[in-house]
Amino acid sequence: MKFSIRIKIFIVLVAFSMGPLLLSRTLMSRQAGKMVDQVSGETRGEMLNIIRAELEHNADSLLRYFEARGQAISLSARMLARQAEHYLVWQLPEKSSPVYYASNFHPGNAAPPDLAPSDLYLRRGRTSKASPLYISLEQPAFLLSKMGMMDMMEEPTDAGKTEEDIQRLNELTPVFKALFNEQRKDSQWFNVGLESGVFLTYPGHGHFPPHFDHRSQKWYLNARHATDEVVWTAPGIDPATRLSVSTASYPIRDKEGRFLGAASVDVPIFRIIEEAQLRSRWSGDIEAYMVYRKPGDEDRLLILAQQAYDDGQRRHWMVGIEPDWMKTDDPRGIEPLLEAMKQNKGGVVNLRHKGQNAFWAYASNDEISFILIAPDSVITRLPDQVGGTLGTLFSRIRSISSIVSGIMIVIIGLIAWFGSRAVTNPLLHMADAAKRLAKGDFSVHMDLHTGDERDELIHAFNDMGPKLQERLLLRRDLKLAQEVQNLLLPRKEPELCGFDIAGGISFCDQTGGDYYDFIEMDDQGTRSLGVVLGDVSGHGVQSALVMATTRGLLRSLSSAAISPRERIQTVNTVLSRDMDGTGRFLTLFYLRLKANSPEIQWVRAGHEPAIRYNPETGVFSELSGEGLALGVLEEFEYEDYTAFLEPGEVLVMATDGIWEARNEEGEMFGKKRMLAIVKENAHNNAETIRAALMDAAGAFRPAGQEDDIAVVVIKRDKEVNVDATTFRMTNKENCFKCFQPRVESFGRCHGLPPKAVFHLTLVLDELISNIITYGYADLDEHPIEVTIAKQDDMLTIRIEDDAEPFNILEAPEPELDTPLEERQRQIGGMGVHLVKNMVSHIKYQRSNGKNILTMTKDLKTCAHQG
């Protein structure tokens, strides 16, 4: 007799009602416990991610908000300066208006009618208690510095000019009012100050210290040296309110562009920070900072704004605010935050702050960063509450399940038939859902709950669809990663005078670890090109990420005036720290070319040497050298190597994917085949040589590519014409090491006699040494520019510096024929004497604050003497 599954289940339920029910109860309780832990953990993690994202979004929103405010304030400063220029230079006032000086802004001193205390302007006293200032919103206040008043007393004509300027500037009152109405919440004072000592501020007030002179204020000095841009001055102390302010200033100029004065807008720091806290949903616990990463301070962040600047401490307006740097009590220091800022404009890092773990959310632009710090206890409070609530909920569910189980034992016989139906219906739903999933409907979901082991099957089935969809999305993401990696490669071949350059790459996977790049550089006035070829161990996504990191590091150093060795040293330091313990490394060959120069410099970091071929001699050679792969040993010291390319000479840089390519018999392509192809195509251009190498390797392995391949070909033009070279150095450098290789390279390019090269080196060494030794009284860094040119048989040397004035032609001749004990002058002058005798003609001039020394040397005379 054949029974349906429903009948069988009914018989089993009736016969074994007690045992199976208890077993089911036990299993349900166990699964419920697992579900509590899983759901609670997943919910907590998701909520933490949401809160971290919200915190980061808050920081970014605040940054954008303050950028907009900063632009509005900068525009106000610019507009105020332009209006001041208009009244001072162009438009005469139609009639004189009442003028109020700072001394009038006290009750009873002929004060403006609307003078009254304002809650918007509070002055901090000696006890740090704030009291309202008396201000006028109808009239600005004029102030004459003591030096300006003395000039008026000594020169009546200056007094007349000052009075005229005051009447002209008084016309700015409507402009002040309009700007104040627009910037009421952001700005504190609108100011205009002139070189004559006239100072105008709005809203009008009389709270100026006795020694106040706007011309000595940092914002005014910054504006004096500005060109056509708004200058922001770091936080200082406002003399009137004794609160910290940042100031935007803009220069005022006359028709000829001469500096007349400056306009400024003061912004209170406490308003910036209060606004930050009001915009945060955790306003009671969050700390907000505005920071700036100063050039040269790669491991520090300068705080531009924080609540501590107005924390009740009384600071003197003449002393200002000492620079404050972002700190953390995390053992790792601030480095994780700095490293994250290098990688992304915004994000969240975990660091300790004030004795506890905290979330540091940041958002950055090219100049400043906004940082929000929230303790873990604040961020995790809500997720922990949710987890606890879920645990309580599932405990209640288990209790209810126990009650239901007791009732079920009593009435199991009555509901057995209906229970059998409940068992079979989910199976039918599963069969239907499986059919929909097979047709590609990944959104299929079974909203069923059976209370037994079938729940696991339902959960597994519900997880199957998203995971299958995730696999498809992963494949799409890999394709996107391939597109992104291709975008990181050079889009076109570089153009460098004197060279023909081509490069190409082929990946064996969707993404790879081979890498080549052309990096434009300005090598002290000479256009240079960094040619890079690298190979990351392995291939795939991980190798592609290492490649992208290396590319970013090298390109970030493109503007740094450092040698190839120092560039590779810096990259190795970063990669060694990042890849420590991963087992990955990167071999790299770095080559630097200079426009119209046969000189090449390279650094070899574990990569195969570049192949060098001279078609004229038919000789192959290599650009070899010592060097360890990047990411292996942080302390390894790399070396620079130098050579000179002959016209028509070919350089080939390649990864091992070419010569290690194998055919179906397992035979390697090998370097002999590679060299033969280079020799056969040496008469062609660089792109033809590159294509021939990669096509030959591809044809050799018909079964498919097993490794990434990258090839760069460089061919020096046969005709190279260099007439002049210019290079710069500073008094802080080893100048001899800077100019000596360039002088020798120039001599080789132009076939100068060895004696002429020696004389040229000696002249530069003597003159530059004198400039550095005697020309600079300060400790600052100063540029020195040298130009060497050749026309026919005449060599011209030009040296330009901003040192103290010194005319070499006026230097006294040394007393060569007088015994030492009989000489009247101090011993010296031999170096200048030698310079005069080694050149044919010397010309000196002082122009724009610079010494310009021009010397010529007749090469025919030098050759004759040699």
C-alpha positions in Angstrom: 0.0 0.0 0.0 1.3 3.4 -0.9 0.9 6.3 1.5 1.4 10.0 0.8 4.0 11.9 2.7 1.3 13.7 4.6 0.0 10.4 6.0 3.5 9.2 6.9 4.2 12.4 8.7 0.9 12.2 10.5 1.7 8.7 11.7 5.2 9.7 12.8 3.9 12.8 14.7 1.3 10.7 16.6 3.6 7.8 17.3 6.5 9.8 18.5 4.9 13.0 19.7 6.9 13.3 22.8 10.4 12.5 21.6 10.5 14.5 18.4 8.8 17.4 20.1 11.4 17.6 22.8 14.2 17.1 20.2 12.7 19.9 18.1 12.5 22.1 21.1 16.2 21.6 21.9 17.3 22.2 18.3 15.2 25.4 18.1 16.7 26.7 21.3 20.2 26.0 20.0 19.5 27.6 16.7 17.9 30.6 18.4 21.1 31.1 20.4 23.2 31.1 17.3 20.8 33.4 15.6 21.0 35.8 18.5 24.8 35.9 18.3 24.9 36.2 14.5 22.1 38.8 14.1 23.4 40.8 17.1 27.0 40.8 15.7 26.0 41.6 12.2 23.6 44.3 13.3 26.3 45.9 15.5 28.8 45.8 12.7 26.5 47.3 10.1 25.4 50.0 12.5 29.0 50.8 13.3 29.7 51.1 9.6 26.7 53.4 9.1 27.7 55.6 12.0 31.3 55.8 10.8 30.0 56.8 7.4 27.7 59.4 8.9 30.6 60.8 11.0 32.8 61.0 7.9 29.9 62.6 6.0 29.5 65.2 8.8 33.2 66.1 8.5 32.9 66.4 4.7 29.7 68.5 5.0 31.4 70.8 7.5 34.4 71.2 5.3 32.3 72.1 2.3 30.2 74.4 4.4 33.3 76.2 5.7 34.8 76.3 2.2 31.7 78.2 1.1 31.9 80.5 4.1 35.6 81.1 3.4 34.9 82.0 -0.2 32.2 84.4 0.9 34.5 86.1 3.4 37.3 86.2 0.8 35.0 87.8 -1.7 34.0 90.4 1.0 37.6 91.3 1.6 38.3 91.6 -2.1 35.1 93.7 -2.6 36.0 96.0 0.3 39.5 96.5 -1.1 38.2 97.3 -4.5 35.7 99.8 -3.2 38.4 101.4 -1.1 40.6 101.7 -4.2 37.7 103.3 -6.0 37.1 106.0 -3.4 40.9 106.6 -2.8 42.0 106.7 -6.4 39.1 107.6 -8.6 35.9 109.0 -7.0 36.0 112.2 -5.0 33.2 112.5 -2.3 30.5 114.9 -3.3 30.2 116.2 0.2 31.9 115.6 3.5 30.2 113.4 6.0 30.5 113.3 9.8 33.7 111.4 10.8 33.9 109.5 14.1 37.2 108.6 15.6 37.8 105.8 18.0 37.9 108.3 20.9 34.3 109.2 20.1 33.0 105.7 20.7 32.5 106.1 24.4 29.3 107.4 26.0 29.4 111.2 26.3 32.3 111.7 23.9 30.3 113.0 20.9 29.5 109.4 20.2 27.3 108.2 17.2 23.6 108.2 18.1 23.2 104.4 17.9 26.2 103.6 20.1 25.1 100.8 22.4 26.4 97.5 24.0 26.0 94.5 21.7 25.7 90.8 22.7 27.4 89.9 19.4 30.6 91.6 20.5 31.9 90.5 23.9 35.2 91.6 25.4 37.1 89.3 27.7 38.3 90.9 30.9 41.1 90.0 33.3 38.9 87.5 35.1 38.0 85.9 31.7 34.4 87.1 32.1 33.0 88.6 28.9 31.1 92.0 28.8 29.4 93.5 25.8 31.3 96.2 23.7 29.8 99.5 22.8 29.5 99.5 19.0 27.8 101.5 16.3 26.2 99.8 13.2 25.7 103.2 11.6 29.2 104.6 11.7 32.7 103.2 11.3 35.5 104.3 13.6 38.7 105.9 12.4 42.0 105.5 14.2 45.4 107.3 13.5 48.5 105.5 14.6 51.0 107.5 16.7 53.5 107.5 13.8 50.8 108.7 11.4 49.9 111.5 13.8 53.5 112.6 14.1 53.8 112.8 10.3 50.8 115.1 10.2 52.3 117.3 12.9 55.6 117.6 11.1 54.3 117.8 7.5 51.1 119.9 7.0 50.8 118.6 3.5 50.6 115.1 4.8 47.9 116.2 7.2 45.8 117.5 4.3 46.3 114.3 2.4 45.4 112.3 5.5 42.2 114.3 6.0 41.3 113.8 2.4 41.8 110.0 2.7 39.6 109.9 5.8 36.8 111.7 3.9 37.2 109.3 1.0 37.2 106.2 3.1 34.1 107.5 5.0 32.2 106.9 1.8 32.6 103.2 2.5 30.0 103.2 5.2 27.2 101.8 2.9 29.6 99.1 1.7 30.4 98.1 5.3 26.7 97.9 6.2 25.9 95.7 3.2 28.8 93.3 3.9 27.9 93.2 7.6 24.3 92.2 6.8 25.5 89.4 4.5 28.2 88.1 6.9 26.6 88.9 10.3 27.0 85.4 11.5 30.5 84.8 10.2 32.5 88.1 10.5 33.5 90.2 13.5 35.2 93.3 12.1 35.6 94.8 8.6 38.8 96.9 8.4 40.6 99.2 6.0 44.2 100.3 6.8 46.5 102.6 4.9 50.3 103.0 4.8 49.8 106.6 6.1 48.6 105.3 9.4 44.8 105.8 8.8 42.8 102.8 10.1 39.0 102.3 9.6 36.9 99.6 11.3 33.2 98.6 11.2 31.1 98.2 13.3 32.6 101.3 14.9 34.1 101.0 18.3 36.8 102.6 20.5 38.3 99.6 22.2 41.9 99.8 20.8 45.1 99.3 22.9 47.4 102.4 23.3 50.1 100.9 21.1 47.9 99.5 18.4 49.2 100.1 14.8 47.6 98.1 12.1 50.7 98.3 10.0 52.5 95.9 12.3 49.7 93.4 12.3 50.5 90.1 10.5 47.4 90.3 8.3 48.5 93.7 7.0 52.1 92.5 6.4 50.8 89.5 4.5 48.6 91.6 2.3 51.5 93.9 1.6 53.4 91.1 0.0 50.4 89.6 -1.8 49.8 90.0 -5.5 46.2 89.6 -6.6 44.8 87.1 -4.1 43.1 87.1 -0.8 45.5 86.1 2.0 44.3 84.2 5.1 46.3 84.8 8.3 46.4 82.1 11.0 44.6 82.6 14.3 45.7 85.6 16.3 44.2 87.6 19.2 41.8 90.4 18.4 42.9 93.6 20.3 39.3 94.6 21.0 37.6 91.4 22.2 40.8 89.4 23.1 39.3 86.4 21.3 41.1 84.4 18.7 40.3 85.3 15.1 41.4 84.4 11.6 41.7 87.2 9.1 41.2 87.4 5.3 43.0 90.4 3.8 43.5 91.9 0.3 45.9 94.7 -0.9 44.7 98.1 -1.9 46.7 99.7 -4.8 46.8 102.9 -6.8 46.6 103.3 -10.5 50.3 102.5 -10.9 50.0 99.3 -8.8 51.7 100.8 -5.7 50.6 99.4 -2.4 48.4 101.9 -0.5 47.1 99.7 2.2 44.8 96.6 2.8 41.3 95.6 3.6 40.5 92.8 5.9 37.6 90.7 7.5 38.1 89.1 10.9 36.4 85.8 11.6 36.1 84.6 15.3 37.5 81.1 15.8 34.9 80.2 18.5 32.1 80.7 15.9 33.7 78.2 13.6 34.0 75.6 16.3 30.5 76.3 17.7 29.1 75.9 14.2 30.9 72.5 13.9 29.4 71.3 17.1 25.9 72.4 16.3 26.1 70.5 13.0 27.0 67.3 14.7 24.4 64.9 16.1 26.9 64.1 18.9 27.3 67.8 19.9 27.8 67.0 23.6 30.7 64.7 23.1 32.4 65.4 19.8 35.5 67.6 19.4 36.1 69.5 16.2 39.4 70.7 14.7 40.4 72.6 11.6 44.0 71.7 10.7 46.6 72.6 8.0 49.5 70.4 6.8 52.4 72.7 6.5 54.9 72.1 3.6 57.9 70.4 5.0 56.1 69.1 8.1 55.2 65.7 6.7 54.5 64.3 10.1 52.6 67.1 11.8 49.2 68.9 11.5 49.0 72.6 12.5 45.7 73.4 14.3 44.0 76.4 12.7 40.8 76.3 14.8 39.8 74.6 18.1 37.7 75.4 21.1 40.9 75.6 23.3 41.8 78.9 21.6 38.9 80.5 23.5 38.9 78.3 26.6 39.0 81.1 29.1 42.7 81.8 29.0 43.5 85.4 28.6 46.1 86.0 25.9 47.7 89.3 25.0 47.0 90.7 21.5 50.7 91.5 20.9 51.8 88.0 21.8 49.2 86.1 19.8 48.7 82.3 19.8 51.5 79.9 19.8 51.3 77.3 17.0 49.5 74.2 18.3 49.9 70.8 16.7 47.4 67.9 16.5 48.3 65.3 19.1 47.1 61.9 20.2 48.1 59.6 23.0 48.0 56.6 20.7 51.3 54.6 20.7 51.4 54.9 16.9 51.2 58.7 17.1 49.5 60.7 14.4 51.1 58.7 11.6 48.0 56.5 10.8 45.9 59.6 10.3 48.6 61.2 8.1 48.9 58.1 6.0 45.1 57.9 5.5 45.1 61.6 4.5 47.7 60.8 1.8 45.5 58.1 0.4 42.0 59.7 0.5 40.4 63.1 0.9 38.1 61.7 3.5 37.8 58.8 5.9 37.7 57.5 9.4 40.7 56.1 11.5 40.8 54.7 15.0 43.2 56.3 17.4 43.4 56.9 21.2 42.4 60.3 22.4 42.3 61.5 26.0 42.8 58.0 27.5 40.2 56.1 25.4 39.7 54.8 21.9 38.1 57.2 19.5 36.9 57.6 15.9 38.8 60.3 14.0 36.7 61.3 10.9 38.4 63.7 8.5 37.7 65.5 5.3 40.4 67.4 3.3 40.9 69.7 0.4 44.2 71.0 -1.0 44.8 73.3 1.9 42.9 72.3 5.1 41.3 69.3 6.8 38.4 69.1 9.2 38.6 66.5 11.9 35.8 65.3 14.2 36.8 63.1 17.1 34.2 61.0 18.9 34.9 58.5 21.7 34.1 54.8 21.1 31.7 54.9 24.0 29.6 57.5 22.1 29.7 55.7 18.8 29.1 52.2 20.0 26.4 53.1 22.5 23.5 52.7 20.0 24.8 49.4 18.4 25.3 47.9 21.9 21.8 48.9 22.9 20.5 47.3 19.7 22.4 44.1 20.4 21.1 44.0 23.9 17.6 44.5 22.7 17.9 41.7 20.2 19.2 39.4 22.9 16.2 40.3 25.1 13.8 39.8 22.2 15.2 36.3 21.4 15.0 35.4 25.1 11.4 36.2 25.1 10.9 34.2 21.9 12.5 31.2 23.5 10.2 31.6 26.5 7.2 31.8 24.3 8.4 28.8 22.4 8.6 26.8 25.6 5.0 27.6 26.5 3.9 26.7 23.1 5.8 23.4 23.2 4.0 22.4 26.4 0.6 23.2 24.8 1.6 21.3 21.7 2.3 18.1 23.8 -1.3 18.2 25.0 -3.0 18.9 21.7 -0.5 17.1 19.3 -3.0 14.5 18.3 -5.6 17.1 17.3 -3.3 19.1 15.1 -1.1 16.3 13.6 -3.0 16.3 10.4 -2.7 20.1 10.0 0.9 19.9 11.1 1.7 17.4 8.3 0.3 20.0 5.8 2.6 22.7 7.4 5.5 20.4 6.9 4.9 19.8 3.2 4.0 23.3 2.2 7.5 24.8 2.8 8.9 22.0 0.6 6.6 23.0 -2.2 7.6 26.7 -1.8 11.3 25.7 -1.9 10.8 23.8 -5.1 9.1 26.8 -6.7 11.8 29.2 -5.4 14.5 26.9 -6.8 12.9 27.1 -10.2 12.9 30.9 -10.1 16.5 31.0 -9.0 17.5 28.7 -11.9 16.0 31.2 -14.3 18.2 34.0 -12.9 15.9 35.7 -10.4 18.4 36.4 -7.6 15.9 38.5 -5.7 13.9 35.3 -4.8 13.3 35.1 -1.1 11.4 32.7 1.1 9.6 34.4 3.9 8.8 31.2 5.8 9.5 30.2 9.4 8.9 26.5 10.3 10.5 26.5 13.8 12.6 23.4 13.0 15.7 22.3 10.9 13.9 23.4 7.8 14.7 27.0 8.8 18.4 26.3 8.2 17.5 25.1 4.7 15.4 28.2 4.1 18.2 30.5 5.4 20.8 28.7 3.3 18.5 29.0 0.3 17.9 32.7 1.0 21.7 33.3 1.2 22.3 31.4 -2.0 20.8 34.1 -4.3 22.7 37.1 -2.9 25.9 35.1 -2.9 25.5 34.1 -6.5 24.7 37.7 -7.4 27.8 38.7 -5.4 29.9 36.4 -7.6 28.6 38.1 -10.7 29.3 41.5 -9.3 32.8 40.5 -8.3 33.5 39.5 -11.9 32.2 42.9 -13.0 34.3 44.7 -10.3 37.4 42.8 -11.6 36.7 44.1 -15.1 36.3 47.6 -13.7 39.6 47.2 -11.9 41.2 46.3 -15.2 39.8 49.5 -16.7 41.1 51.6 -13.8 44.5 50.0 -14.1 44.7 50.8 -17.8 43.8 54.4 -17.0 46.9 54.5 -14.7 49.2 53.6 -17.5 50.5 56.3 -19.9 47.9 57.3 -22.5 50.4 58.5 -25.0 54.1 58.3 -25.7 56.2 61.2 -24.1 57.9 63.8 -26.2 61.4 64.7 -25.0 63.9 66.6 -27.2 66.7 64.3 -28.4 64.8 61.0 -27.8 62.3 58.7 -29.4 60.4 56.8 -26.6 57.7 54.1 -26.7 56.2 51.7 -24.1 53.6 49.0 -23.9 52.1 46.4 -21.6 50.1 43.2 -21.8 48.5 41.5 -18.7 47.9 37.8 -18.4 44.9 38.3 -16.0 42.3 41.0 -15.8 44.7 42.9 -13.6 48.5 42.5 -13.3 51.6 43.6 -11.5 53.8 44.8 -14.4 54.1 48.5 -14.6 55.7 51.2 -16.7 55.4 55.0 -16.6 56.8 58.3 -17.9 57.0 61.0 -15.2 57.5 64.6 -16.3 60.0 66.5 -14.1 61.6 70.0 -14.1 65.3 69.4 -13.2 66.4 72.9 -12.1 65.2 74.5 -15.3 65.9 71.6 -17.6 63.0 69.4 -18.7 63.6 65.8 -17.6 61.7 62.6 -17.9 61.6 59.7 -15.4 61.2 56.3 -17.2 60.0 53.6 -14.8 59.6 49.8 -15.4 58.5 47.5 -12.6 57.4 43.9 -11.9 55.4 43.0 -8.7 55.8 39.5 -7.5 52.8 37.4 -8.6 49.9 38.9 -10.6 46.2 39.7 -10.1 44.4 42.2 -7.9 47.0 42.2 -5.1 49.9 42.9 -7.5 47.8 45.6 -9.2 47.3 47.4 -5.9 51.0 47.4 -5.2 51.6 48.7 -8.7 49.1 51.5 -8.2 50.7 52.4 -4.8 54.1 52.6 -6.4 52.9 54.7 -9.2 51.3 57.2 -6.8 54.4 57.4 -4.7 56.7 58.1 -7.7 54.3 60.7 -9.1 54.0 62.4 -5.8 57.8 62.9 -5.9 57.8 64.3 -9.4 58.1 67.9 -8.3 60.8 67.2 -5.6 64.3 68.3 -6.5 66.0 65.0 -5.5 68.2 62.5 -7.2 66.9 59.2 -8.7 68.5 57.3 -5.7 66.6 59.5 -3.2 63.3 58.9 -5.1 63.7 55.1 -5.0 64.9 55.2 -1.4 61.7 57.1 -0.4 59.5 54.6 -2.3 61.3 51.6 -0.8 60.8 53.0 2.8 57.0 53.3 2.3 56.6 50.0 0.5 58.8 48.1 3.0 56.5 49.3 5.8 53.3 48.5 3.9 54.3 45.1 2.6 56.1 43.9 5.8 55.1 40.3 6.4 53.1 39.9 3.1 55.9 38.2 1.2 55.5 40.5 -1.7 58.1 42.7 -3.3 58.6 44.8 -6.4 61.6 44.9 -8.8 62.0 48.2 -10.5 64.3 49.9 -13.0 64.3 53.8 -12.8 65.9 55.8 -15.6 66.2 59.6 -15.8 66.6 61.4 -19.2 67.3 65.1 -19.8 66.1 67.0 -22.9 68.9 67.3 -25.5 71.4 65.6 -23.2 73.2 62.3 -23.8 73.6 61.9 -20.1 71.4 59.2 -18.4 71.1 58.3 -14.8 69.5 55.1 -13.4 68.8 53.1 -10.3 68.4 49.4 -10.4 66.1 47.9 -7.7 66.4 44.1 -8.2 65.2 44.4 -11.8 66.9 42.9 -14.9 69.4 45.4 -16.4 68.3 47.5 -19.3 69.7 46.3 -22.7 71.8 48.8 -24.6 72.6 48.5 -28.3 74.8 50.7 -30.6 73.9 50.1 -34.2 77.2 51.8 -35.3 79.4 49.3 -33.6 76.9 46.4 -33.4 77.7 45.9 -29.7 75.2 45.0 -26.9 75.8 46.1 -23.3 73.8 46.5 -20.1 72.9 49.2 -17.7 73.7 47.2 -14.6 74.3 48.1 -11.0 73.6 46.8 -7.5 70.1 47.1 -6.0 67.7 45.1 -3.9 64.0 44.7 -4.8 61.6 47.3 -3.3 59.6 46.3 -0.2 62.2 43.8 1.1 64.6 45.8 3.4 63.7 49.3 4.5 67.3 50.3 5.4 68.8 49.3 2.1 70.8 52.1 0.4 70.4 52.5 -3.4 73.0 53.9 -5.8 72.8 56.2 -8.8 74.6 55.2 -12.0 75.4 57.4 -14.9 76.3 56.8 -18.6 76.1 58.7 -22.0 74.1 57.5 -25.0 75.6 57.8 -28.5 73.4 59.2 -31.3 71.1 56.4 -32.7 71.8 54.2 -29.7 68.8 52.0 -28.5 67.8 51.2 -24.9 65.4 48.3 -24.1 63.7 47.9 -20.7 61.5 44.8 -20.3 60.0 42.5 -17.7 60.7 38.7 -17.5 57.4 37.9 -19.2 59.2 38.3 -22.6 62.2 36.0 -22.3 60.4 33.5 -20.0 57.5 33.0 -22.4 57.2 29.3 -23.3 55.8 27.5 -26.3 53.9 24.2 -26.3 57.1 22.2 -26.0 58.1 24.1 -22.9 61.0 26.0 -24.6 61.6 29.5 -23.4 61.7 32.5 -25.7 65.0 33.5 -24.2 67.1 36.7 -24.4 69.0 35.6 -27.6 65.8 35.9 -29.6 65.1 39.2 -27.9 68.5 40.6 -28.8 68.2 39.4 -32.4 64.9 41.3 -32.8 66.4 44.5 -31.3 69.3 44.3 -33.7 67.1 43.5 -36.7 64.9 46.5 -36.0 67.4 49.0 -34.6 67.1 51.2 -37.7 63.3 51.7 -37.0 61.7 54.0 -34.5 61.1 53.1 -30.9 57.5 52.1 -31.3 58.3 49.7 -34.2 61.0 48.0 -32.0 58.6 47.7 -29.1 55.8 46.2 -31.2 58.3 43.7 -32.8 59.4 42.4 -29.4 55.8 42.0 -28.0 54.5 40.5 -31.3 57.3 38.0 -31.4 56.7 36.9 -27.8 53.0 36.6 -28.4 53.5 34.5 -31.5 55.9 32.2 -29.6 53.3 31.2 -27.0 50.1 30.2 -28.9 48.7 28.5 -25.8 48.2 31.8 -24.0 50.1 34.3 -21.9 51.3 33.0 -18.5 52.9 36.2 -17.1 52.5 40.0 -17.6 54.7 41.7 -20.2 55.9 45.3 -20.2 58.4 46.8 -22.7 59.9 50.3 -22.9 62.2 51.3 -25.8 64.3 54.5 -25.9 66.2 55.6 -28.9 68.4 58.6 -28.9 68.0 60.9 -31.9 71.0 61.0 -34.3 71.0 64.8 -34.4 71.3 66.5 -31.0 72.0 70.2 -30.8 72.5 71.8 -27.4 73.6 75.5 -27.4 73.0 76.5 -23.8 72.1 75.0 -20.4 70.6 76.6 -17.3 70.5 75.2 -13.8 69.6 76.4 -10.3 70.9 75.6 -6.9 70.6 77.0 -3.4 73.1 78.1 -0.7 71.9 75.2 1.4 73.1 72.6 -1.2 76.5 71.1 -2.0 76.8 73.4 -5.0 79.9 71.8 -6.4 78.0 68.5 -6.7 75.2 70.3 -8.4 77.2 72.1 -11.2 80.2 69.9 -11.7 78.4 67.1 -13.6 76.5 69.7 -15.7 79.7 71.5 -16.7 81.3 68.2 -17.7 78.1 67.2 -19.6 78.1 70.5 -21.4 81.7 70.2 -22.3 81.2 66.7 -23.8 78.2 67.8 -25.8 80.1 70.7 -27.3 83.6 69.2 -27.5 85.2 71.7 -25.2 88.9 71.3 -24.5 89.6 69.7 -21.1 91.4 72.9 -20.0 88.3 75.0 -20.8 86.1 72.6 -18.8 88.6 72.8 -15.9 88.7 76.6 -16.0 84.9 76.8 -16.2 84.6 74.5 -13.1 87.2 76.5 -11.2 85.5 79.9 -12.0 82.1 78.6 -10.9 83.5 77.0 -7.7 85.3 80.2 -6.7 82.5 82.6 -7.4 79.7 80.5 -5.9 81.7 79.8 -2.8 82.3 83.6 -2.3 78.5 84.2 -2.8 77.6 81.6 -0.1 80.3 82.6 2.3 80.0 86.4 2.2 76.8 87.3 0.5 74.1 86.1 3.0 73.7 87.5 6.5 70.6 85.5 7.3 70.0 81.8 7.6 67.4 81.6 4.9 67.6 79.6 1.7 68.5 81.6 -1.5 68.5 80.6 -5.1 71.6 80.8 -7.4 71.1 80.5 -11.1 73.8 79.7 -13.7 73.6 79.8 -17.5 76.4 78.5 -19.8 76.1 79.2 -23.5 78.4 78.6 -26.5 78.3 80.5 -29.7 81.0 79.7 -32.3 84.3 79.9 -30.3 82.9 82.1 -27.5 81.8 80.7 -24.2 79.4 82.8 -22.0 78.9 82.3 -18.3 76.1 84.1 -16.4 75.6 84.0 -12.6 72.5 85.5 -10.9 72.0 85.7 -7.1 70.1 87.8 -4.5 73.1 88.2 -2.2 74.5 91.5 -0.8 75.8 93.8 -3.6 79.4 92.9 -4.7 81.1 94.1 -7.8 84.0 91.8 -8.7 85.5 94.5 -10.8 86.0 96.8 -7.8 87.8 94.2 -5.7 91.5 95.3 -5.1 94.3 93.3 -6.7 96.3 91.2 -4.4 99.9 92.4 -3.6 101.6 89.5 -5.3 105.0 91.2 -5.6 105.2 92.5 -2.0 106.5 90.3 0.9 103.9 89.3 3.4 105.3 91.3 6.2 105.3 94.5 4.1 101.7 94.2 2.7 99.3 97.1 3.7 96.1 95.3 3.0 94.5 92.2 4.5 95.7 89.0 2.8 93.1 87.7 0.3 91.7 88.4 -3.2 93.5 85.5 -4.9 90.3 83.8 -6.0 88.9 86.9 -7.6 92.3 87.4 -9.2 92.3 83.9 -10.7 88.8 84.4 -12.0 89.8 87.6 -13.8 92.7 85.9 -15.4 90.8 82.8 -16.6 88.1 84.7 -18.6 88.3 87.1 -21.4 85.8 89.7 -20.3 83.7 90.4 -17.1 80.6 92.5 -16.8 78.7 93.3 -13.5 75.3 94.8 -12.9 72.8 95.1 -10.0 69.2 94.8 -11.2 66.0 94.1 -9.2 67.9 93.4 -6.1 70.1 90.8 -7.7 73.8 90.6 -8.6 74.3 89.6 -12.3 77.8 88.7 -13.4 78.4 87.9 -17.1 81.7 86.5 -18.2 83.0 85.5 -21.7 85.9 83.2 -22.6 87.5 82.8 -26.0 87.9 79.1 -26.6 90.5 79.7 -29.4 92.8 81.3 -26.8 92.2 78.4 -24.4 93.0 75.8 -27.1 96.1 77.7 -28.1 97.2 77.8 -24.5 96.5 74.1 -24.1 
